[in-house]
Every structure is written in C-alpha cells, then in structure tokens.
Amino acid sequence: MLIAMKSDLQFYPPAHINIVHNAVDFQKNRNSIWNPYYIISPWPQPGLIPRLKERGCLVENVAYLGDQSQLAEELKSDKWRDALSSLGCKWWPILEPKKWNDYSNIDVVIAARSFDGNPYINKPANKLINCWRTGVPAIMTPESSILAEKKSDLDFLLVNSLDEAISAVSKLKSSPNLYANMVSNAQERAKDFTVEKGCERFMKFFEEFAFPTYNEWIKLTESQKKTLFWRRCSKLRLDNFKDRTINSFIERFF
C-alpha cells in the first residue's frame, strides 16, 4: 500500500493515503477518494540558523525567503523599497535556496504570494513555522494554512495589501515591546515543531490511521485496487478540467 506526502502538489492517484499539510485542504477532501490524513508539519526544516540575540528589538533587515515566482508583485515595486528605506529598513529578498536556512541577521520576515485574498489551500504553513523556530516576527497574508494556526495576535501580523505591509513594518519598528513579545511568543510556538513532536505525529498517524487502513486494504482484490486507482486518476483529470474551465471563464469575463 502506497502512502504519498502531498506537500503543495496535487493528490497522487497511485497512493491509497495522501498526507496533507493544510487543514483546509484536509477538510475539503476528508471524505473523498483521496483518503487524506492531516499532519501540519512532517519534519522541522534542518539547519535553521536562529536570529542573533544581540540584535535585540532592532528592525532593520526585512526579508523574504523563497522563490521569486512566489513573491507578490507589489513587493517587487519601488514603492515597497522606498517605503522601507524611509523607515530606516533594508529589503532583503533571499532567493537562493542554499541561504533559506539563515535567519541570523533577519529582523522581520514577510511572506506574501499575493494580496488578492487567495487562500492557497494547497500550501502549508512552513514559512510561519520557520519564523517561530528562528525567533523572527512574521508578516503574513491570510492564507488558509496560516489562519488555521493562529492562536494569538502575537503569532504574526496579518496584512491584506502593500500599504498594510508597510504599516506592519512601521508598527514593529516603533514598538519594541510588541517586537519582544512576538519573539517570546514565537519561542513558545516553536516547541510544537521539534523533531520529537514530528516523531509523535508520525507515530500517531501509523498507529491510528495507516495500520488500520492497511488492514482493510489487504482485504481488497486486485481488481478492486485497480478500480480505485482508475477512479482516482479520473477524479484528478476532472478536477484539473474544472480548474482550467473556471480560470478560463474568469480571464475571459473579468
């Protein structure tokens, strides 16, 4: 029996269980043929370098860590750079994967794929979790995985536009107490995302879900297994067709 880690990709038809990392994605498909199981973060990103403690509440280096294609267009603009400069800050878009682990001199992280309200139900909350684990305050857009993990206003600053992002940086710059409280809160939240916690989540998955599912799966005939596979393939094709049709409609009429 095949188990797939979906990550931010599509469901994998040959897999009888698909592990997902977005709570909304799981809820949407929990009773479907994909047989999903939700694990918020399968494993801590290795090699993370925390922010230097001696930087204190300094707000100077505002960073984005990720691929250029996943960065909102507004954050590539002169308006954003000029606004940060007027606040006495520097814009640090870190686009090289080999440098995505180093938060030592980062004071604030902003993660915004867009400001259009897209919930990105296929995306996990990894960028936020990495901020917690490195002690760096985060500015986030309302992606579904991010909102699902919110327990306190100190978890991250939520923004819906470029102007709100600029205001959020200004707020952190002018409020050392808020900055310090967000760092302290991040350290507490990070306790849920250790290697030990990851092991616990996987043990629970195998004991409570994977093993019982396997016991049912081995009772299926080869014909039944093939039928399930082709049903999943058909489901994936249909969903992709619907997505293309909807996108085409939006582009044509809006």
C-alpha positions, 0 to 999 in steps of 0.5 A: 500500500502506497502512502504519498506526502502531498506537500503543495502538489496535487493528490497522487492517484497511485497512493491509497493515503495522501498526507496533507499539510493544510487543514483546509485542504484536509477538510475539503477532501476528508471524505473523498477518494483521496483518503487524506490524513492531516499532519501540519508539519512532517519534519522541522526544516534542518539547519535553521540558523536562529536570529542573533540575540544581540540584535535585540528589538532592532528592525532593520533587515526585512526579508523574504525567503523563497522563490521569486515566482512566489513573491507578490508583485507589489513587493517587487515595486519601488514603492515597497523599497522606498517605503522601507528605506524611509523607515530606516529598513533594508529589503532583503529578498533571499532567493537562493535556496542554499541561504533559506536556512539563515535567519541570523541577521533577519529582523522581520520576515514577510511572506506574501504570494499575493494580496488578492485574498487567495487562500492557497489551500494547497500550501502549508504553513512552513514559512510561519513555522520557520519564523517561530523556530528562528525567533523572527516576527512574521508578516503574513497574508491570510492564507488558509494554512496560516489562519488555521494556526493562529492562536494569538495576535502575537503569532504574526501580523496579518496584512491584506495589501502593500500599504498594510505591509508597510504599516506592519513594518512601521508598527514593529519598528516603533514598538519594541515591546510588541517586537519582544513579545512576538519573539517570546511568543514565537519561542513558545510556538516553536516547541510544537515543531521539534523533531520529537513532536514530528516523531509523535505525529508520525507515530500517531498517524501509523498507529491510528490511521495507516495500520488500520487502513492497511488492514482493510486494504489487504482485504481488497482484490486486485481488481478492486485496487485497480478500480480505485486507482482508475477512479482516482486518476479520473477524479484528478483529470476532472478536477484539473478540467474544472480548474482550467474551465473556471480560470478560463471563464474568469480571464475571459469575463473579468 
